[in-house]
């Protein structure tokens, strides 16, 4: 009877240790997945910013090319600077 009880306890301990190792492995994988997800979210935000910048650039593009678009953007920046100066002054 004592031997059976000892065998059962040894089996339970073995099962516990196996389950704990599996849990630890899964915890590590989960942490790695969360880190990758955070990294991918940062990449998505950066790519969305780049898309917005390209959309803005394309909105100002005209048949004459980039120079005309740059002039339009510069003109808008000057107007914004004037508005800021009026608000501050």
C-alpha positions as CSV (number, residue, x, y, z in Angstrom):
1,X,0.0,0.0,0.0
2,X,2.8,2.4,0.8
3,X,4.6,1.6,-2.4
4,X,1.4,2.3,-4.4
5,X,1.0,5.7,-2.6
6,X,4.6,6.5,-3.2
7,X,4.3,5.6,-6.9
8,X,1.1,7.7,-7.2
9,X,2.9,10.7,-5.5
10,X,5.9,10.3,-7.8
11,X,3.6,10.2,-10.8
12,X,1.8,13.3,-9.6
13,X,5.1,15.1,-9.1
14,X,6.3,14.1,-12.5
15,X,3.0,15.2,-14.1
16,X,3.2,18.6,-12.2
17,X,6.8,19.2,-13.4
18,X,5.9,18.3,-17.0
19,X,2.8,20.7,-16.8
20,X,5.0,23.4,-15.3
21,X,7.6,23.1,-18.1
22,X,4.8,23.3,-20.7
23,X,3.3,26.4,-19.0
24,X,6.8,28.1,-18.9
25,X,7.3,27.3,-22.6
26,X,3.9,28.7,-23.5
27,X,4.5,31.8,-21.3
28,X,7.8,32.5,-23.2
29,X,6.1,32.1,-26.5
30,X,3.2,34.4,-25.5
31,X,5.7,37.1,-24.4
32,X,7.6,36.8,-27.7
33,X,4.3,37.0,-29.6
34,X,3.3,40.1,-27.6
35,X,6.7,41.7,-28.4
36,X,6.3,41.0,-32.1
37,X,2.8,42.4,-32.1
38,X,4.0,45.6,-30.5
39,X,6.8,45.8,-33.1
40,X,4.3,45.2,-35.9
41,X,2.0,47.9,-34.5
42,X,4.9,50.4,-34.6
43,X,5.6,49.4,-38.2
44,X,2.0,49.8,-39.1
45,X,1.9,53.3,-37.6
46,X,5.1,54.3,-39.5
47,X,3.7,52.9,-42.8
48,X,0.4,54.7,-42.3
49,X,2.4,57.9,-41.7
50,X,4.3,57.3,-44.9
51,X,1.1,56.7,-46.8
52,X,-0.4,59.9,-45.5
53,X,2.7,61.8,-46.6
54,X,2.5,60.3,-50.1
55,X,-1.2,61.1,-50.3
56,X,-0.4,64.7,-49.3
57,X,2.4,64.9,-51.8
58,X,0.2,63.4,-54.6
59,X,-2.6,65.9,-53.8
60,X,-0.3,68.7,-54.7
61,X,1.3,67.2,-57.7
62,X,0.4,68.8,-60.9
63,X,1.2,67.9,-64.5
64,X,4.3,70.1,-64.4
65,X,5.9,67.8,-61.7
66,X,7.4,68.0,-58.3
67,X,8.6,71.6,-58.5
68,X,5.1,73.0,-58.8
69,X,4.1,70.8,-55.9
70,X,7.0,72.0,-53.8
71,X,6.0,75.6,-54.5
72,X,2.4,74.9,-53.5
73,X,3.6,73.3,-50.2
74,X,6.0,76.2,-49.6
75,X,3.1,78.7,-50.1
76,X,0.9,76.8,-47.7
77,X,3.8,76.8,-45.1
78,X,4.2,80.5,-45.5
79,X,0.5,81.1,-45.0
80,X,0.5,78.9,-41.9
81,X,3.5,80.8,-40.5
82,X,1.6,84.1,-41.1
83,X,-1.4,82.7,-39.2
84,X,0.9,81.6,-36.3
85,X,2.5,85.0,-36.2
86,X,-0.9,86.7,-36.1
87,X,-2.0,84.4,-33.3
88,X,1.1,85.0,-31.3
89,X,1.2,88.8,-31.9
